[in-house]
Amino acid sequence: MAGETIVMDSGPLILLAKIGALPVLPRLKPGYVVPATVREELDAGPRFGHPAVDAPWLEVRALSEPIPSYIRVTLDEGEAAVTQLALEPHISPVCLPDHRARRIATLRGPDTCWLTRL
């Protein structure tokens, strides 16, 4: 697991911030990344009553390939970007809270962190 990077969706990060457990993540794994879309969702969160996700260790990474249309129409923008980013070289595990998103991520190849719907 050393050197592994996990692609995170906004839901799990918001949940961890709500319970005060966000600081635990950098102690567990060496790397967490989010696509720019997820960072935008996190930044907008306080306007919708979600806690701020202040995580300087969370890397924002651009997608190198466009999101296929079948993913874009099935998932919300953040989940689609997370799934696409997980296909990048040297990244595969993803952490997604939505059943449809996990299913598509699994069909496309990455290992998925199982979480219940938030």
VENCOR-V237404 format. One record per residue. N is the residue number from 1. RES is the residue in three letters. OMEGA is omega as a letter, one per 30 degrees, with the letter a starting at -180 (none if undefined). Layout:
# VENCOR-V237404
n: <N,N>
res: <RES,RES>
omega: <OMEGA,OMEGA>
This chain:
# VENCOR-V237404
n: <1,2,3,4,5,6,7,8,9,10,11,12,13,14,15,16,17,18,19,20,21,22,23,24,25,26,27,28,29,30,31,32,33,34,35,36,37,38,39,40,41,42,43,44,45,46,47,48,49,50,51,52,53,54,55,56,57,58,59,60,61,62,63,64,65,66,67,68,69,70,71,72,73,74,75,76,77,78,79,80,81,82,83,84,85,86,87,88,89,90,91,92,93,94,95,96,97,98,99,100,101,102,103,104,105,106,107,108,109,110,111,112,113,114,115,116,117,118>
res: <MET,ALA,GLY,GLU,THR,ILE,VAL,MET,ASP,SER,GLY,PRO,LEU,ILE,LEU,LEU,ALA,LYS,ILE,GLY,ALA,LEU,PRO,VAL,LEU,PRO,ARG,LEU,LYS,PRO,GLY,TYR,VAL,VAL,PRO,ALA,THR,VAL,ARG,GLU,GLU,LEU,ASP,ALA,GLY,PRO,ARG,PHE,GLY,HIS,PRO,ALA,VAL,ASP,ALA,PRO,TRP,LEU,GLU,VAL,ARG,ALA,LEU,SER,GLU,PRO,ILE,PRO,SER,TYR,ILE,ARG,VAL,THR,LEU,ASP,GLU,GLY,GLU,ALA,ALA,VAL,THR,GLN,LEU,ALA,LEU,GLU,PRO,HIS,ILE,SER,PRO,VAL,CYS,LEU,PRO,ASP,HIS,ARG,ALA,ARG,ARG,ILE,ALA,THR,LEU,ARG,GLY,PRO,ASP,THR,CYS,TRP,LEU,THR,ARG,LEU>
omega: <a,l,a,l,l,l,a,l,a,a,l,l,l,l,l,l,a,a,l,a,a,l,l,a,a,l,a,a,l,a,l,l,l,l,a,l,l,l,l,l,l,l,l,a,a,l,a,l,l,l,l,l,l,a,a,l,a,a,l,a,l,l,l,l,l,l,l,a,a,l,a,a,a,a,l,a,a,l,l,a,l,a,l,a,l,l,l,l,l,l,l,a,l,l,a,a,a,a,l,a,l,a,l,l,l,l,a,l,a,l,a,l,a,l,l,l,a,none>
